[in-house]
Amino acid sequence: MAEQDIKQQVANLIRETRKEKGLTQKELGAKLGIGEFRVNRYENGKTNPTIETLQEIFAALGATIHVVVKR
């Protein structure tokens, strides 16, 4: 799997989970202490969150993330 594909899958997972939880980008940003603009960039794959940031995002969403990397 190409690196760009993985980045897009992560971006989609953030967006889909946020929507499932009924939050706006602004509301998620407030929970994380970041701006709506940064949430938008994560969801569109323009900015790559670190593993720690991903944990914070999914904790704020009340969800867990399971990542499997194949070589």
N, CA, C and O of each residue as an XYZ file, in Angstrom:
284
protein
N       0.847     -1.174      0.000
C       0.000      0.000      0.000
C       0.895      1.242      0.000
O       1.849      1.332      0.773
N       0.582      2.169     -0.854
C       1.381      3.390     -0.971
C       1.164      4.297      0.240
O       0.102      4.283      0.863
N       2.193      5.085      0.559
C       2.124      5.986      1.703
C       0.943      6.941      1.588
O       0.265      7.207      2.580
N       0.690      7.460      0.391
C      -0.423      8.401      0.198
C      -1.764      7.716      0.485
O      -2.672      8.344      1.028
N      -1.893      6.450      0.129
C      -3.129      5.709      0.407
C      -3.365      5.600      1.909
O      -4.494      5.759      2.374
N      -2.313      5.332      2.666
C      -2.424      5.214      4.120
C      -2.829      6.556      4.711
O      -3.707      6.619      5.571
N      -2.191      7.628      4.254
C      -2.522      8.962      4.744
C      -3.989      9.286      4.485
O      -4.666      9.844      5.349
N      -4.480      8.939      3.301
C      -5.876      9.230      2.972
C      -6.827      8.376      3.803
O      -7.891      8.849      4.201
N      -6.462      7.141      4.067
C      -7.299      6.285      4.909
C      -7.395      6.840      6.322
O      -8.472      6.829      6.919
N      -6.287      7.324      6.863
C      -6.297      7.917      8.200
C      -7.169      9.165      8.198
O      -7.978      9.365      9.104
N      -7.003     10.005      7.179
C      -7.814     11.225      7.069
C      -9.303     10.878      7.016
O     -10.115     11.504      7.697
N      -9.651      9.891      6.214
C     -11.056      9.473      6.098
C     -11.583      8.928      7.419
O     -12.729      9.189      7.785
N     -10.761      8.179      8.129
C     -11.171      7.603      9.407
C     -11.458      8.694     10.430
O     -12.434      8.605     11.175
N     -10.624      9.712     10.470
C     -10.862     10.829     11.384
C     -12.195     11.495     11.050
O     -13.030     11.696     11.932
N     -12.394     11.835      9.781
C     -13.618     12.519      9.349
C     -14.867     11.677      9.619
O     -15.849     12.171     10.173
N     -14.822     10.417      9.227
C     -15.987      9.544      9.400
C     -16.333      9.349     10.875
O     -17.508      9.362     11.245
N     -15.322      9.168     11.713
C     -15.561      8.971     13.138
C     -16.136     10.240     13.763
O     -17.055     10.173     14.579
N     -15.596     11.392     13.377
C     -16.114     12.664     13.899
C     -17.593     12.829     13.537
O     -18.408     13.215     14.375
N     -17.923     12.535     12.290
C     -19.314     12.667     11.838
C     -20.227     11.672     12.554
O     -21.352     12.012     12.919
N     -19.744     10.444     12.756
C     -20.535      9.442     13.480
C     -20.855      9.902     14.894
O     -21.920      9.599     15.432
N     -19.916     10.642     15.494
C     -20.100     11.138     16.862
C     -20.908     12.433     16.897
O     -21.199     12.961     17.970
N     -21.269     12.943     15.712
C     -22.120     14.127     15.635
C     -21.424     15.428     15.993
O     -22.060     16.369     16.468
N     -20.112     15.482     15.764
C     -19.355     16.689     16.085
C     -18.984     17.445     14.823
O     -18.797     16.854     13.759
N     -18.879     18.759     14.953
C     -18.344     19.570     13.874
C     -16.828     19.615     14.019
O     -16.280     19.218     15.048
N     -16.161     20.099     12.985
C     -14.716     20.268     13.076
C     -14.372     21.259     14.185
O     -13.384     21.081     14.898
N     -15.172     22.280     14.326
C     -14.942     23.287     15.370
C     -15.059     22.661     16.761
O     -14.245     22.945     17.639
N     -16.071     21.810     16.963
C     -16.260     21.160     18.260
C     -15.121     20.200     18.579
O     -14.651     20.146     19.715
N     -14.674     19.442     17.578
C     -13.548     18.536     17.806
C     -12.293     19.339     18.114
O     -11.533     18.988     19.017
N     -12.077     20.405     17.374
C     -10.919     21.257     17.637
C     -10.923     21.790     19.058
O      -9.880     21.834     19.711
N     -12.098     22.199     19.545
C     -12.209     22.716     20.911
C     -11.854     21.642     21.932
O     -11.201     21.932     22.933
N     -12.277     20.409     21.689
C     -11.950     19.307     22.605
C     -10.446     19.038     22.634
O      -9.896     18.620     23.653
N      -9.793     19.285     21.500
C      -8.359     19.016     21.378
C      -7.492     20.229     21.708
O      -6.277     20.112     21.865
N      -8.126     21.385     21.810
C      -7.360     22.603     22.049
C      -6.624     23.093     20.805
O      -5.576     23.732     20.897
N      -7.196     22.781     19.636
C      -6.620     23.229     18.365
C      -7.711     23.904     17.550
O      -8.892     23.828     17.890
N      -7.314     24.552     16.489
C      -8.281     25.245     15.656
C      -8.999     24.336     14.676
O      -8.519     23.258     14.327
N     -10.152     24.797     14.247
C     -10.954     24.100     13.236
C     -10.137     23.876     11.958
O     -10.263     22.838     11.308
N      -9.304     24.855     11.607
C      -8.483     24.768     10.404
C      -7.570     23.546     10.450
O      -7.409     22.854      9.445
N      -6.974     23.277     11.607
C      -6.072     22.119     11.715
C      -6.858     20.818     11.595
O      -6.398     19.880     10.944
N      -8.036     20.746     12.212
C      -8.869     19.547     12.083
C      -9.180     19.314     10.603
O      -9.109     18.187     10.113
N      -9.522     20.391      9.902
C      -9.822     20.287      8.477
C      -8.620     19.741      7.712
O      -8.780     18.905      6.823
N      -7.436     20.201      8.047
C      -6.232     19.732      7.359
C      -5.953     18.257      7.652
O      -5.501     17.528      6.769
N      -6.219     17.813      8.880
C      -6.090     16.387      9.197
C      -7.070     15.567      8.369
O      -6.712     14.526      7.817
N      -8.308     16.043      8.287
C      -9.356     15.290      7.591
C      -9.183     15.276      6.079
O      -9.722     14.399      5.404
N      -8.455     16.215      5.550
C      -8.223     16.273      4.109
C      -6.849     15.760      3.716
O      -6.462     15.832      2.549
N      -6.113     15.241      4.694
C      -4.805     14.667      4.409
C      -3.730     15.692      4.080
O      -2.682     15.340      3.539
N      -3.982     16.959      4.403
C      -2.999     18.017      4.130
C      -1.940     18.090      5.216
O      -0.813     18.512      4.960
N      -2.299     17.680      6.432
C      -1.374     17.635      7.564
C      -1.436     16.231      8.140
O      -2.517     15.672      8.324
N      -0.277     15.669      8.422
C      -0.214     14.315      8.952
C      -0.061     14.348     10.471
O       0.972     14.783     10.979
N      -1.079     13.894     11.198
C      -0.953     13.869     12.660
C       0.039     12.799     13.103
O       0.175     11.756     12.462
N       0.727     13.071     14.204
C       1.619     12.070     14.784
C       0.770     10.962     15.409
O      -0.446     11.103     15.539
N       1.403      9.885     15.785
C       0.697      8.798     16.466
C       0.087      9.316     17.766
O      -1.041      8.960     18.107
N       0.820     10.144     18.483
C       0.300     10.709     19.735
C      -0.932     11.572     19.476
O      -1.909     11.512     20.222
N      -0.878     12.370     18.419
C      -2.022     13.218     18.069
C      -3.213     12.364     17.657
O      -4.351     12.677     18.005
N      -2.959     11.288     16.919
C      -4.060     10.382     16.547
C      -4.726      9.807     17.795
O      -5.952      9.713     17.864
N      -3.919      9.426     18.774
C      -4.475      8.901     20.024
C      -5.343      9.959     20.694
O      -6.425      9.648     21.192
N      -4.879     11.203     20.710
C      -5.650     12.290     21.312
C      -6.948     12.537     20.558
O      -7.996     12.747     21.168
N      -6.879     12.513     19.230
C      -8.069     12.736     18.406
C      -9.119     11.675     18.715
O     -10.279     11.998     18.974
N      -8.710     10.408     18.687
C      -9.687      9.346     18.894
C     -10.160      9.263     20.332
O     -11.293      8.853     20.583
N      -9.314      9.645     21.286
C      -9.764      9.722     22.684
C     -10.835     10.812     22.813
O     -11.841     10.620     23.496
N     -10.614     11.952     22.156
C     -11.594     13.045     22.195
C     -12.903     12.630     21.543
O     -13.970     13.132     21.897
N     -12.816     11.711     20.591
C     -14.015     11.209     19.907
C     -14.653     10.029     20.645
O     -15.695      9.522     20.232
N     -14.025      9.602     21.731
C     -14.552      8.455     22.468
C     -14.432      7.167     21.686
O     -15.280      6.281     21.789
N     -13.361      7.069     20.897
C     -13.160      5.898     20.049
C     -11.710      5.433     20.189
O     -10.877      6.127     20.772
N     -11.429      4.272     19.657
C     -10.055      3.778     19.622
C      -9.653      3.599     18.170
O     -10.499      3.481     17.284
N      -8.369      3.582     17.946
C      -7.862      3.389     16.583
C      -6.960      2.159     16.580
O      -6.121      1.976     17.462
N      -7.154      1.344     15.586
C      -6.319      0.162     15.401
C      -5.688      0.286     14.027
O      -6.387      0.344     13.015
N      -4.377      0.325     13.997
C      -3.661      0.487     12.742
C      -2.851     -0.765     12.476
O      -2.092     -1.220     13.331
N      -3.016     -1.315     11.295
C      -2.240     -2.474     10.874
C      -1.420     -2.038      9.669
O      -1.957     -1.558      8.671
N      -0.122     -2.213      9.782
C       0.765     -1.837      8.690
C       1.335     -3.107      8.079
O       1.942     -3.926      8.769
N       1.133     -3.260      6.785
C       1.672     -4.414      6.069
C       2.915     -3.978      5.318
O       2.977     -2.874      4.778
N       3.882     -4.840      5.292
C       5.105     -4.559      4.521
C       5.092     -5.352      3.262
O       6.028     -5.265      2.468
